[in-house]
Amino acid sequence: MHQLSNYLTTENKVLIIPFATEVSKYEGWYKTIEQTFNLIGNKNVELLQFETDAQDMVRKINAHDVLYFIGGRPDLLMQRLHEKNLIPVIKQFQGLIIGYSAGALVLSNDCIISKDEDYPKTNVIIGIGLVDFSIEVHYETSIDEEIIGLSNKREIYAIPNGSAIFWNGIKIICINEIYHFSNLSKEKITL
């Protein structure tokens, strides 16, 4: 949160995009994120409802300074963004974009959905395309072999729980340890 506060003002308007999960979970996500932003003095947090008309969604996105994509299912998030035709709007957004878990995965060109209890096999889907590298969230070394195999076609930054990356379009800033997979090899990064 300290690093994030360097990119925000207390007046920034934050829009939570919760489309990676069921509507019944929206309010819980909203309360958690609102409390988090309140800790850094920001009181301008709004939740985008999926039932909102697509044109109103575009207006809301353009009226905010920060977009916050929550966790959940990246394939569901991409499906809903396509359904509301929001990908072009998000790609043109000039403010700060935050992705948490599934929300971070979809920011890439190649969205890697690793095999876990929700997904029986690893799958790569097309993401929003805001960053030219892929992300592995909730990273554990037990999936190294699979990630190394995927790194022959793309760069992958693996983020363990408790870590984060900030990217300004040129440089990556790491919070705690991050692992970089590229050209079938793995490297630990700490900055």
N, C-alpha and C positions, 0 to 999 in steps of 0.2 A: 504494500500500500504506500510505503514511503516513496518508492520509485514512481508509482503511478501518480502520486500527488505532484510530481514535477511536470506532468503533462496536462494538468487540469487547473481550472480556477474554480472558486466556489460558486461562480455564476453559470458555469457550463451546464447546459441542459443534456441530461443523459436519457437515452431511450433504450429500454431493455427489449430485446427481440427474443421471446421465449419459445420459438417454434420448434425446437428440438425435443420438446416433451409434450405430455398430455396437458390439455387445458386445465385440468383439475390441479396441476402442480404450479400453475402460473403465480398464484398469490404467494406461495411459499418462497419461490425464487425472488419475487418482487421484494418481500420483506427483508430477506437476507442481503440482497444487493443494496437496497435503500439504506440499511444499517451500516453497511460497509462504506458507502459514499458519505454518509453522515459523519463517520469518523474523521474524514479529511475535510469536513466543513461544507460539503455539497448537499444541498437540500432539494435539488431540481431533478428528481428521478421519476420517470414515467414508464408505464408498461404498455407495449403495443399488443393489442388483442388481435387474435387471428381472425375474428369475425368482422373486423373493421374492413370497410370498402377499400379496394386496392388504391384508388386515387387518394383517399384520406391517408392511407399508409405512406404514400409517397410524400404528401404534404408534411406528415409528422416527422418522417426521416429527415427531410430537408430543413425542418424547424429546430433540429437538435444539433448539438456540438459533438456528442459522443454516442456511438452505437455499441451496445453490449450484448453479444450473442452468448446465451447460456449453454450449459451442458445438456446432455441427453443423447439422442440418436442423430448422428450427422446426416444419414440418408433421409430421415424425416424432415430435418431442417432444410436440406436442399430441395426436397419435393415441394415443401410449402413455399419456399422462396420463388421457385419456378411457377408454382400455381398462381401466385400473386404478381408475377412478373417484376420482382424486386431486384434481381441480379444487376441489371444495368444501372439502377438507381444507387445501389450500394457501391458499385464500381466507380461511380462518379462522385460519391460522398467525399467531401474535403476535410471532415473532422477526424477525430480519434476513433479508431475501431478497436474494441476489446473482444477477444474470444476466450471463453472459458471451456475447456474440455472439447466437446463436440463443436462448440462455437469457434474454437481455434482451428480445429481440423479443416473446416470448410473454407477457411480463408485462403488455402493453398490452391494451386492448379490441380494437383493430384491429392485427393483426400483419401488417406489410408485409414481404413477401418480395420483395426487389428482383431484377430480372433480372440474372443473372450466368452463369458457366460451368456452374453446377448447375441453374439455373432459366431456361428459355428466354424466359419473360415474367414481368413483375411480377404478383404475386398478393397479395390481401389476405384473410387468414383470421381467424377469431375467435380471440382470445387468451384468456388466463386472466382478464383484466379487473381487475388490481390497480392499474393506473395509467390515467388518462384521457387520456393522450397516446400517440403512437406513436414508435417508435425506428427510426432507420436506422443500422445498424452498418457499420463499415469504409467510412465515407462518403468519396466522392470527388466532386468538382464535376461530373464527366462525366454524372452522373445528375440534375443539378439540374432539368432540364425536367420529368422524370417526377415527381420529388418535389414540385415546385411544383404540378403538376396534382393530386396527391393531397391537398395541403394545403387544398383548398377545403372538405373535410368533416372535417378533423381537424388537430390540432397535431402536428407531427413534430419531434423533436430528432434531428439528424444528428450522429453521433459518429465522427470520424476515428480511425484507429488511433493509439494513444497518448493518447487522451482518454477521459474517463468522466463520468458524472453520478451524483450521489447525490440521492435524493429522499426526504424524510421525510413525505410526505403533504401538505405545504403548500409547501415551498420546494425548488427545485432548486439544487444546488451543482455547479458545473462544474469539472472538472479539465482544464486546457488548453482549447483552443478547441472550441466546440460551435456548430452552426448550427440556428437555429429557423426552421421553415417553418410559416406560418399565413396563411390568407386569400390564397393565391396569391402570397405574398411570402417573401423569405428575409432573415434577419438573423443576423449573427455575434455570438455571445455569448462573452465572456471574463470570468471572475471571479477 
